[in-house]
């Protein structure tokens, strides 16, 4: 290799950029060498991670292998690289036909190719290793390198063999790259990929233009209303809404289509390929305002002007959360990440962890992710500080001027709770409701409210109160909310007290007494 390679000049000539972004130059210099050194790149999504190996690959005179588990990401990278380096980049994966894959390998053998992208499972096969035998491999890039660690959020057993493959192919250096590594995961990557005295490049995790909010919701209906209201605010779209399940994504997309003026579509792995490509293309072109998706969406989607990312349920880990939230505002302009948390999500997490098969270590890792993500959701302190600490970044968040930090630092910023639809409220002139209905509504509030409520809050809920604490707990999302707004507080209170006197409800006592139904209390004691 030519030792006179000037990385800045190469950057300008190849990519057309005038300057490196933080961390890139160190990684590029280490990967060019000579001799090249192992590198661990930890950079948040959107910070220019892939350039750290693409530029060295294009100035080197051997072949760089890039192992990536994400087919769509590979395709995007290859498509955009083909424009600046035609004929020098190719990919091999199971979604292409065999003839194309063979042609890519021939190009590698012919010496014209500089970058070859490949899926991890194929990279470990004997035919591939055989095909690579006489090809000079310079850099061996492991993208999404956190997949090698059980402490990461996306463990893949195939990754265990990559260190072996890299050394067998005689790679000069291994470049491991990831967007989401805690210090523990970073150490695991170094160990499991056998990196030798790697150059570590880690840029900060702060996103100055991204406001982070967690909004407690009492029910699925409250979430839907809240999300619709947030997306109706001026400048809220383009937006991605992450849903926990495929059916959840479909359902929410249906709701939002009715609520919003803009266009909404669902995206998940269960849709046909054509449909997915169509949704993705329309979103990229700006013809679609909102995509409601499972986590299958966004891998490799490089849309810079996403203004809002909503999470309809609490993700399984902070890594997954921040990777998805980080798809907002990649153009550096103000953007929001809103997480709508329901107490029920916690139960679901516990259920899935208990049900998941896996080693003792992987179960332990899942519990640790569970604790971390719920600490973040329930923290009374700055959310962005919590995220930075999780990734081992000791800095203080530094929001751009005029950009709110988070819902804790700046509570006024959280999108206003929408007024619920009062479908059950009394039409004008209708008779005052019978005591029987009010009793049922009181019991319903006591049984469904989460967090549990006391006497005063129950009355406020039924009368459609707008107290801040009520709204922040998401109690305005309960089906019975506002259904007795035509009664006075005294009238509702009288019924609550009668139910207590009749033994159907009781108070838990203590400093902040809550109401509970007597039958339910009995069941809970028996359990
Ligand atoms: Zn904050």
Boltz pocket constraint, residues with backbone or C-beta under 6 A from the ligand:
constraints:
  - pocket:
      binder: B
      contacts: [[A, 381], [A, 382], [A, 383], [A, 384], [A, 385], [A, 405], [A, 406], [A, 407], [A, 408], [A, 409], [A, 410]]
      max_distance: 6.0
